[in-house]
């Protein structure tokens, strides 16, 4: 299926751009607002990628591997957990920033890994 090949290349470029543009570890002096904007942006981009992969799985029908579907489900679960953790971070405000930041960063790292595993299975 030619669509899958083109999709993989385009999607791979999207993921590479996201991972290059958004550092995994923020600078120590990153403000509450800057951190929030960075995480919002990355969550949105990963959500878009998950949605695109889900659509690709639908188009692939039975050809989509079980491993891909499991990894996609894991990425979806991790995305929701990260979004929830980030919402708690936002609710705490600046005074809870340092305390919550580590949890958000750990959740983002788990999300990145799950997302990458699903992407690898799509190839």
Buried (B, 14 or more C-beta within 10 A) or exposed (E): EEEBEEBBEEBBEBBEEBBEEBEEEBEEEBEBEEBBEBBEEBBEBBBEBBEBBBEBBEEBEEEBEEEBBEBBEBBBEBBEBBBEBBEEBBEBEEEBBEEBBEBBBEBBBBBBBBBBBBBEBBE
